[in-house]
Amino acid sequence: MDELVKAYYGQSLQSSADLKTSACCDANAVPAWLKPLLAKVHPEICNRYYGCGLVCPEHINGFKVLDLGSGAGRDAYLLAQLVGPSGEVVGVDITSEQLSISRNYIQYHSDLFGYSNVSFIEGRIENLADLGLQPQSFDLIVSNCVLNLSMDKSAVLEGVRNLLKNDGRFYFADIYADTPIPLELRNHPVLYGECLSGAFYTDEFIALSQKMGFHEPQLITQKPIIIEDNEIAAMLKGINFCSTTYQLHKNQLTL
């Protein structure tokens, strides 16, 4: 599925307007306190945004942050302002086209912010241990509508846990379904690219996160998703989706 993700986000989609549903892109999910910072992010990067919710806790000045599936860099450059010159933001993405855009604007944002604290790495979020990142070195790891695209969510959570400091947090938004997605729909290229067929089944996610060494997830925000595309809605009839932001804390008594 890696090649499908690369093709969909690197070639099929040229902007958020190309998405067939609003599952992966809800600009209204940005809270009011973040909008002045978002206004400083270059328009081309914002036009390439495919996230689904809030991924920024408050009061993270000086934090070292890892952004999983950083895409064109919208959240990374937003986080860069929140952590300030004493903090650091590292973005990881698998799509070379998206990384090229994010890297093209490093100097632009450094000049605008007055400091440089953002870098981007090409790699799979399932293989975080292979990216040269120091274990237990991140205060915060974020992800915005990316884990649903992973075929090995256990590997992602294991990598996240290993990279977080003991008091670190995993703060992420994603798509959840109220029932397991039928097997025959999971590999549908459009449903997968639109973040629907790989959506978490809520009950399974809670069990998995605890199995992988986290405390019970803390719910931050939740919003139902309305699928307006008739063809897609027909394929997913009977399945309800929501965009949900959770916060996970490491459980020091496990693993």
C-alpha positions in Angstrom: 0.0 0.0 0.0 3.0 2.3 0.3 3.0 2.8 -3.5 -0.7 3.6 -3.5 -0.2 6.3 -0.8 2.8 7.7 -2.7 0.8 7.9 -5.9 -2.4 9.3 -4.4 -0.7 12.0 -2.3 2.2 12.7 -4.6 0.5 12.6 -8.0 -3.3 12.2 -7.9 -3.8 15.1 -5.4 -2.5 18.5 -6.3 -4.4 20.3 -3.6 -7.0 19.7 -0.9 -9.6 20.6 -3.5 -8.9 17.3 -5.3 -10.1 15.2 -2.4 -13.4 13.4 -3.0 -14.5 13.6 0.7 -13.9 15.9 3.7 -12.6 13.0 5.8 -9.0 13.9 5.3 -9.3 17.7 5.2 -11.3 19.8 7.6 -9.9 23.4 7.7 -12.5 24.3 10.4 -10.8 21.8 12.8 -8.1 24.5 13.5 -9.0 26.2 16.7 -9.1 30.0 16.9 -5.9 30.3 18.9 -3.9 28.6 16.2 -5.3 30.5 13.2 -2.9 33.5 13.6 0.1 31.1 13.4 -1.4 29.2 10.5 -1.7 32.5 8.6 2.1 32.6 8.6 2.5 29.3 6.8 3.1 29.7 3.1 -0.1 29.3 1.0 1.2 26.5 -1.3 1.9 24.4 1.8 -1.6 25.1 3.2 -3.2 24.2 -0.2 -1.5 20.8 0.1 -3.0 20.1 3.5 -4.7 16.7 3.9 -5.1 16.5 7.7 -8.3 15.9 9.7 -8.1 17.7 13.0 -6.4 19.4 15.9 -2.9 18.1 16.5 -1.4 20.8 18.7 -1.6 20.8 22.4 -0.9 24.2 24.0 2.2 25.2 26.0 4.9 23.3 24.2 7.6 26.0 24.1 11.0 24.4 23.9 9.7 20.9 23.1 11.3 18.5 20.6 8.5 17.3 18.3 8.2 14.6 15.7 5.5 15.0 13.1 4.5 11.6 11.5 3.4 11.9 7.9 4.3 15.5 7.8 3.3 15.9 4.1 3.9 19.4 2.7 4.8 20.6 6.1 1.8 22.6 7.3 1.6 21.3 10.8 5.4 21.2 11.1 5.7 24.9 10.4 2.8 25.6 12.7 4.5 23.6 15.5 7.7 25.4 14.8 6.1 28.6 16.0 4.7 26.9 19.1 8.0 25.4 20.2 10.0 28.5 19.5 13.7 29.0 18.9 14.6 26.7 21.7 12.5 23.8 20.4 12.8 21.5 17.4 10.4 20.0 14.9 11.2 16.9 12.7 8.8 15.8 10.0 8.8 12.3 8.5 7.0 11.4 5.3 7.1 8.7 2.6 6.1 10.9 -0.3 9.0 12.5 -2.1 6.8 15.1 -3.9 5.4 16.3 -0.6 8.8 16.4 1.0 10.2 18.5 -1.8 7.5 21.1 -1.2 8.1 21.1 2.6 11.8 21.5 2.2 11.6 24.2 -0.5 10.1 26.5 2.2 12.5 25.9 5.1 14.4 29.1 4.4 11.2 31.1 3.7 9.8 30.2 7.2 13.2 30.6 8.9 13.4 34.2 7.6 9.8 34.8 8.6 10.1 33.3 12.1 13.6 34.6 12.8 15.0 31.2 13.6 15.4 27.8 12.0 14.1 24.7 13.9 12.5 22.4 11.3 13.9 19.5 9.3 12.3 16.7 7.2 13.2 13.1 6.8 12.0 10.6 4.1 10.9 7.3 5.6 8.1 5.0 6.6 6.4 5.6 9.9 6.4 1.9 10.5 10.2 1.9 10.5 11.0 4.8 12.8 13.9 2.9 14.4 15.7 3.0 11.0 15.6 6.8 10.6 18.5 7.7 12.9 16.3 9.2 15.6 17.5 9.0 19.2 15.3 6.8 21.4 13.4 8.6 24.2 14.3 12.0 22.8 11.0 13.5 21.9 8.7 15.4 24.2 5.8 15.2 21.8 4.9 13.1 18.7 2.0 14.2 16.5 0.2 12.7 13.6 -2.6 14.2 11.5 -4.8 11.7 9.6 -1.9 9.4 8.8 -2.1 6.2 10.9 -5.2 5.1 9.0 -2.9 4.8 5.9 -0.6 2.4 7.7 -0.9 -1.4 7.2 1.0 -2.0 10.4 -0.4 0.2 13.1 1.3 -1.8 15.9 4.7 -1.1 14.4 3.9 2.7 14.3 2.8 2.7 18.0 5.8 0.7 19.0 8.1 3.2 17.3 6.3 6.1 18.8 6.6 4.7 22.3 10.3 4.0 21.8 11.0 7.6 20.7 9.0 9.3 23.4 10.6 10.5 26.6 9.1 8.8 29.7 6.8 11.8 30.2 6.2 12.3 26.5 2.9 12.4 24.7 1.5 11.1 21.4 -1.1 13.6 20.2 -2.9 12.7 17.0 -6.0 13.1 14.9 -7.4 10.3 12.7 -10.4 8.7 11.2 -12.4 6.1 13.2 -15.3 3.8 12.2 -18.0 2.5 14.5 -17.7 -1.0 12.9 -14.8 -2.9 11.3 -14.3 -2.1 7.6 -15.2 -5.1 5.4 -12.2 -6.9 3.9 -13.3 -6.3 0.3 -13.2 -2.5 0.8 -9.8 -2.2 2.6 -7.7 -2.2 -0.6 -10.0 0.1 -2.6 -7.5 2.8 -3.9 -9.9 5.8 -3.5 -11.3 4.7 -0.2 -7.8 4.1 1.1 -6.4 7.4 -0.2 -9.4 9.2 1.3 -8.5 7.8 4.7 -11.7 5.8 5.0 -11.0 2.1 4.3 -8.0 2.1 6.7 -9.8 3.8 9.5 -9.4 2.6 13.0 -12.3 0.6 14.5 -12.6 2.5 17.8 -12.7 -0.5 20.2 -9.8 -2.2 18.5 -7.7 1.0 18.7 -8.2 1.3 22.4 -7.2 -2.3 23.0 -4.2 -2.0 20.7 -2.9 1.2 22.3 -2.9 -0.4 25.7 -1.3 -3.5 24.3 1.5 -1.4 22.8 2.4 0.2 26.1 0.2 3.3 26.5 -2.4 4.3 29.1 -6.1 4.4 28.0 -6.4 7.1 25.3 -7.6 10.5 26.4 -10.3 11.9 24.1 -9.6 15.5 23.0 -12.0 16.3 20.2 -14.5 14.3 18.1 -16.6 15.2 15.1 -18.8 13.1 12.8 -17.9 12.9 9.1 -20.5 13.3 6.5 -19.7 11.6 3.2 -21.3 13.6 0.4 -20.0 11.7 -2.6 -22.9 9.4 -3.5 -20.7 6.6 -4.9 -18.5 6.4 -1.9 -21.4 6.7 0.5 -23.1 3.7 -1.2 -20.0 1.6 -0.8 -19.7 2.5 2.9 -23.4 2.3 3.7 -24.0 1.3 7.4 -20.6 2.5 8.5 -20.4 5.7 10.5 -17.1 7.7 10.6 -15.7 10.4 12.8 -12.6 12.5 13.0 -11.2 12.1 16.5 -8.2 13.5 18.3 -6.6 11.4 21.1 -3.7 11.9 23.5 -1.7 8.9 24.6 0.8 8.7 27.5 3.4 6.1 27.9 2.7 3.4 30.5 6.0 2.8 32.4 4.7 -0.4 33.9 4.3 -2.3 30.6 6.7 -3.8 28.0 
